[in-house]
Every structure is written in C-alpha cells, then in structure tokens.
Amino acid sequence: MLAALDARRSVPARQLDEPGPDDATLLRMLRSAVRVPDHGKRVPFRFLRITGDARQALGERVAARALARDPAIGEGALEKERRRFSHAPLVLVVIAVLDPDDSKIPEVERLFTAGSVCFALLQAAQALGFGASWLTGWPAYDAEILRLLGLGAHERIAGYIHIGTPRLEAPERERPDPVALLSDWHAP
Ligand SMILES: Cc1cc2nc3c(=O)[nH]c(=O)nc-3n(C[C@H](O)[C@H](O)[C@H](O)COP(=O)(O)O)c2cc1C
C-alpha cells in the first residue's frame, strides 16, 4: 500500500488516451473511492460522467461561456476551452453535495470528504493501470457552467477527474520534505 501511495502522480490530461475504463472498471474504481472518511456518514458527494461526444459538446458550451466572460479572448485560448474535456476518454465530475440545513457537521468537513473522494479516485485509477488528473479551473466555479451540468444551488464541484491510458510516463516532480513540515507542540 505504501508503494502505491509513493508511486502516485498525476498524468496531464493531454497525455491521457483511449482506452478509458469500461463500466465495470469504473464501478470498481468508484467502490474504492467512496470509502472515504465521512463525519456523520452524510455521503456529501455524487458523480457525473462525461464521455464520448458529451466531452466535445461540453467543450463547445464552455468555450461559448469563456467568450461571454471575456469577449477579447483570442482564438487560441478559445480552442483550448473547446478541447478542455476532450483529451481523456473519461472525465468524472466529483460534486460536493452540501445540505444547507445540516447544522451538525461543518460544511468544510463535508467538502474535505468530497475532496478525499477525488484523491481516492486518483489512486484507484492508477491502481487499475490508468492515469488521472484532478483539475478544476474556472469552469468549476462559474455559475452558468454549474447550471449547465445540472448542479443544484447547494452543490459545488470538488474536481474534474480526467482518466485514461497514459501516453507517456509522467515525469516525477519534487515533493515536499516532510521533515521541514513537522513540528512538535509543547505546552506554553
Ligand atoms: C482541487 C485541485 C484542483 C486542481 N486544479 C488544477 C488545474 O485546474 N490545473 C492544473 O494544472 N492542475 C490542477 N491541480 C493540480 C494537479 O491535480 C496535480 O496535483 C499537479 O499537476 C501535480 O501533480 P501530482 O498530483 O503528481 O503532484 C489541482 C489540484 C487540486 C487538489
């Protein structure tokens, strides 16, 4: 398990090709991903799957919205928006479901749970031989895009998890030094 944790790394979406996980493999991934710590057992998350033609269709709508947000946006940037969801064969949107009437479990803790799902998904994808990336960007926060994806007023996007078969081995990056991050508390 430690070896798997230590080997985890993101694969940029642009380097994720077909094949993506089939239905059974995706469900296998989700079975691992939903085993997250969850204060109050609220299950404050759900998934939205974007595959096939839906990826390009979403990209077109995102590009149109990008143009509305910034009429001076260049054609290069617009094309990038059109292709935003078309690299990997599967984009799984992890949606945080945040019941406003839940006064017992702080909202931030329910968000932590949804974020943990994203991380667990990355690990499950890699364990099954796929590459994955947790991305957000402005389309994770834009009210019109959230409406287009069918999010309710009390839902937020925790992440777009792009999943596919890595074209190349992703380069490792420098990791934080835990020694520098650890301190001991002593009673004052
Ligand atoms: C909530 C969240 C959102 C992120 N959004 C983006 C993003 O939009 N674009 C991006 O390049 N990286 C984004 N990242 C970073 C990548 O997922 C990834 O962590 C980074 O490329 C480093 O790779 P690593 O996972 O191997 O450390 C995000 C990470 C988190 C936790």
The ligand as an SDF file (V2000), in Angstrom:
LIG
                    3D

 31 33  0  0  0  0  0  0  0  0999 V2000
   -8.5160   20.9370   -6.0380 C   0  0  0  0  0  0  0  0  0  0  0  0
   -7.4140   20.8610   -7.0630 C   0  0  0  0  0  0  0  0  0  0  0  0
   -7.5840   21.4690   -8.2910 C   0  0  0  0  0  0  0  0  0  0  0  0
   -6.5690   21.4320   -9.2510 C   0  0  0  0  0  0  0  0  0  0  0  0
   -6.7720   22.0520  -10.4540 N   0  0  0  0  0  0  0  0  0  0  0  0
   -5.7910   22.0640  -11.3580 C   0  0  0  0  0  0  0  0  0  0  0  0
   -5.9690   22.7250  -12.6080 C   0  0  0  0  0  0  0  0  0  0  0  0
   -7.0400   23.2510  -12.8970 O   0  0  0  0  0  0  0  0  0  0  0  0
   -4.9340   22.7490  -13.4810 N   0  0  0  0  0  0  0  0  0  0  0  0
   -3.7370   22.1280  -13.1770 C   0  0  0  0  0  0  0  0  0  0  0  0
   -2.8280   22.1920  -13.9940 O   0  0  0  0  0  0  0  0  0  0  0  0
   -3.5390   21.4830  -12.0220 N   0  0  0  0  0  0  0  0  0  0  0  0
   -4.5390   21.4250  -11.1040 C   0  0  0  0  0  0  0  0  0  0  0  0
   -4.3490   20.7650   -9.9220 N   0  0  0  0  0  0  0  0  0  0  0  0
   -3.0500   20.0890   -9.6650 C   0  0  0  0  0  0  0  0  0  0  0  0
   -2.9570   18.7170  -10.2840 C   0  0  0  0  0  0  0  0  0  0  0  0
   -4.0890   17.9250   -9.9590 O   0  0  0  0  0  0  0  0  0  0  0  0
   -1.7140   17.9540   -9.7780 C   0  0  0  0  0  0  0  0  0  0  0  0
   -1.7780   17.7900   -8.3950 O   0  0  0  0  0  0  0  0  0  0  0  0
   -0.4410   18.6470  -10.1510 C   0  0  0  0  0  0  0  0  0  0  0  0
   -0.3370   18.6740  -11.5430 O   0  0  0  0  0  0  0  0  0  0  0  0
    0.7910   17.9480   -9.5640 C   0  0  0  0  0  0  0  0  0  0  0  0
    0.8220   16.6010   -9.8800 O   0  0  0  0  0  0  0  0  0  0  0  0
    0.8780   15.4620   -8.7750 P   0  0  0  0  0  0  0  0  0  0  0  0
   -0.5470   15.1170   -8.4440 O   0  0  0  0  0  0  0  0  0  0  0  0
    1.6300   14.3490   -9.3990 O   0  0  0  0  0  0  0  0  0  0  0  0
    1.5870   16.0310   -7.5940 O   0  0  0  0  0  0  0  0  0  0  0  0
   -5.3580   20.7510   -8.9600 C   0  0  0  0  0  0  0  0  0  0  0  0
   -5.2160   20.1080   -7.7330 C   0  0  0  0  0  0  0  0  0  0  0  0
   -6.2150   20.1610   -6.7890 C   0  0  0  0  0  0  0  0  0  0  0  0
   -6.0320   19.4520   -5.4700 C   0  0  0  0  0  0  0  0  0  0  0  0
  1  2  1  0
  2  3  1  0
  2 30  2  0
  3  4  2  0
  4  5  1  0
  4 28  1  0
  5  6  2  0
  6  7  1  0
  6 13  1  0
  7  8  2  0
  7  9  1  0
  9 10  1  0
 10 11  2  0
 10 12  1  0
 12 13  2  0
 13 14  1  0
 14 15  1  0
 14 28  1  0
 15 16  1  0
 16 17  1  0
 16 18  1  0
 18 19  1  0
 18 20  1  0
 20 21  1  0
 20 22  1  0
 22 23  1  0
 23 24  1  0
 24 25  2  0
 24 26  1  0
 24 27  1  0
 28 29  2  0
 29 30  1  0
 30 31  1  0
M  END
$$$$
